[in-house]
Amino acid sequence: MKDPYAVIKSRYITEKSTVLEQLQNAENNPCVLRCKSPKYVFIVDRHANKQEIAVAVEAIYKEQNVKVTKVNTLHTKRKMKKKGRGKKGLTASHKKAIVTMEPGDLIDQV
């Protein structure tokens, strides 16, 4: 069994990921009323599969007694970025996992 902290590198907190986390609280939009499960986004190991990610999230947050129902993964590719006076570089590529929890399960904010 892999170390859970080797599988889950960090939590990915952006504006879009916080909208995903708060979908179950959205009452003014009828389109998202059916979403009762919170979703969290993590940066994960490039070679981790969905089962390893689910076990690692449950192991890291076992004090909060969370249960993972679904895991979606995606790879982000490197992009060109300007660094200054005509210099160009590349951003890092990584693998993200969108983890869906049971309805009512929440992870404390960092």
DAHU-V501582 format. One record per pair of residues at least 12 apart in sequence whose C-alpha atoms are under 10 Angstrom apart, sorted by the first residue. I is the first residue (numbers start at 1). J is the second residue. D is the distance in Angstrom with one decimal. If there is no record, write none. Layout:
i: {I	I}
j: {J	J}
d: {D	D}
//
This chain:
i: {1	1	1	2	2	2	2	3	3	3	3	4	4	4	4	4	4	4	4	4	5	5	5	5	5	5	6	6	6	6	7	7	7	7	7	7	7	7	7	7	7	7	7	7	8	8	8	8	8	8	8	8	8	8	8	8	8	9	9	9	9	9	10	10	10	10	10	10	11	11	11	11	11	11	11	11	12	12	12	12	12	12	12	12	13	13	13	13	13	14	16	17	17	17	17	17	18	18	18	19	19	20	20	20	20	20	20	20	20	21	21	21	21	21	21	21	21	22	22	22	22	22	22	23	23	23	23	23	24	24	24	24	24	24	25	25	35	36	36	36	36	37	37	37	37	37	37	37	37	37	37	38	38	38	38	38	38	38	38	38	39	39	39	39	39	39	39	39	39	39	39	39	39	40	40	40	40	40	40	40	40	41	41	41	41	41	41	41	41	42	42	42	42	42	42	42	43	43	43	43	43	43	43	43	44	44	44	44	44	44	44	45	45	45	45	46	46	46	46	46	46	47	48	48	48	49	49	49	49	50	50	50	50	50	50	51	51	51	53	53	53	53	53	53	53	54	54	54	54	54	54	54	54	54	55	55	56	57	58	61	61	61	63	64	64	64	64	65	65	65	66	66	66	66	66	66	66	67	67	67	67	67	67	67	68	68	68	68	68	68	69	69	69	69	69	70	70	70	70	70	71	71	71	71	71	72	72	72	72	72	73	73	73	73	73	74	74	74	74	74	75	75	75	75	75	76	76	76	76	76	77	77	77	77	77	77	78	78	78	78	78	79	79	79	80}
j: {52	55	56	48	52	55	56	52	56	59	60	52	53	54	55	56	57	58	59	60	44	45	56	57	59	60	44	45	48	56	42	43	44	45	46	47	48	49	52	53	54	55	56	57	42	43	44	45	48	52	53	54	56	57	60	96	97	42	43	44	45	96	41	42	43	44	45	96	40	41	42	43	44	96	97	110	40	41	42	43	44	96	97	98	40	41	42	43	110	41	41	39	40	41	42	98	39	40	41	39	40	35	37	38	39	40	41	98	100	37	38	39	40	41	100	106	107	35	36	37	38	39	40	35	36	37	38	39	36	37	38	39	103	104	37	38	103	101	102	103	104	68	69	99	100	101	102	103	104	105	106	99	100	101	102	103	104	105	106	107	68	70	71	97	98	99	100	101	102	103	105	106	107	71	97	98	99	100	101	106	107	71	72	73	96	97	98	99	100	57	73	95	96	97	98	99	73	74	75	94	95	96	97	98	73	74	75	94	95	96	97	94	95	96	97	74	75	93	94	95	96	95	73	95	97	71	72	73	97	70	71	72	73	97	99	68	70	71	68	71	72	73	97	98	99	67	68	69	70	71	97	99	100	101	67	68	68	99	101	106	107	108	107	105	106	107	108	105	106	107	101	102	103	104	105	106	107	100	101	102	103	104	105	106	99	100	101	102	103	105	99	100	101	102	103	98	99	100	101	102	97	98	99	100	101	96	97	98	99	100	95	96	97	98	99	94	95	96	97	98	93	94	95	96	97	92	93	94	95	96	90	91	92	93	94	95	90	91	92	93	94	91	92	93	92}
d: {8.7	9.7	9.8	9.5	7.9	9.7	8.4	9.8	7.6	9.5	9.9	8.3	8.0	9.7	7.7	4.4	7.2	9.0	6.7	6.6	9.2	9.5	7.4	9.1	9.4	7.7	8.2	7.0	9.4	8.9	10.0	8.8	5.6	5.1	8.5	8.6	6.3	9.2	7.3	6.5	9.8	9.5	6.7	8.9	6.8	6.3	4.6	6.5	8.9	9.4	7.0	9.8	6.8	7.3	8.9	9.6	9.1	7.4	5.5	5.2	6.7	9.9	9.0	5.8	5.3	7.2	9.9	9.8	8.0	6.2	4.3	6.0	8.8	9.4	9.6	9.2	8.1	5.4	5.0	6.0	9.7	8.1	9.2	9.6	8.8	7.3	8.3	9.8	9.9	9.2	9.7	8.2	6.9	6.2	9.5	8.9	9.0	8.1	8.9	9.2	9.8	9.8	9.7	7.2	5.7	7.0	8.5	9.2	9.8	8.7	5.3	5.0	5.9	8.6	9.4	9.0	9.6	9.8	9.8	9.4	6.9	8.2	9.6	6.5	7.6	8.0	6.9	8.2	4.7	6.2	6.2	9.1	8.5	9.0	9.8	9.1	8.9	9.5	8.4	5.5	7.8	10.0	9.1	10.0	6.4	5.8	5.7	4.3	6.9	7.8	9.2	8.4	5.9	5.7	7.4	6.8	7.6	7.2	7.1	9.2	9.7	9.3	9.4	10.0	6.5	5.5	4.5	6.3	9.4	9.9	9.8	9.2	9.9	9.7	8.1	5.7	5.2	6.6	8.1	9.4	8.6	9.7	9.5	9.5	6.8	5.6	4.5	6.2	9.0	9.3	9.5	8.6	5.7	5.3	6.6	7.7	9.7	10.0	10.0	7.1	5.9	4.7	6.4	9.1	9.0	10.0	10.0	7.7	5.7	5.8	6.6	8.0	6.7	8.6	9.6	9.9	8.3	9.5	6.8	5.6	8.7	8.8	9.7	9.1	9.9	9.4	9.9	8.5	9.8	8.5	5.9	7.3	7.4	8.3	9.4	10.0	9.4	8.1	9.5	7.6	9.8	9.5	7.9	9.9	8.5	8.6	6.0	8.2	7.8	6.8	9.6	7.6	9.5	9.8	9.4	8.2	10.0	8.5	9.8	9.8	7.5	9.3	10.0	8.1	7.7	7.0	8.3	7.7	9.0	9.4	6.9	7.3	9.8	9.0	5.6	7.2	7.8	8.8	5.7	5.7	9.2	9.9	7.3	9.7	6.9	6.0	4.5	6.3	10.0	9.1	7.8	5.7	5.4	6.1	9.5	8.3	6.0	5.0	7.1	9.0	6.5	5.7	4.6	6.2	9.0	8.4	5.6	5.1	6.5	8.4	7.0	5.7	4.3	6.2	8.6	8.7	5.8	5.4	6.5	8.4	7.4	6.0	4.4	6.3	8.9	8.6	5.4	5.5	6.1	7.5	9.8	8.4	7.6	4.9	7.2	8.9	6.1	5.3	5.5	4.8	8.4	5.4	7.7	8.2	9.8}
//
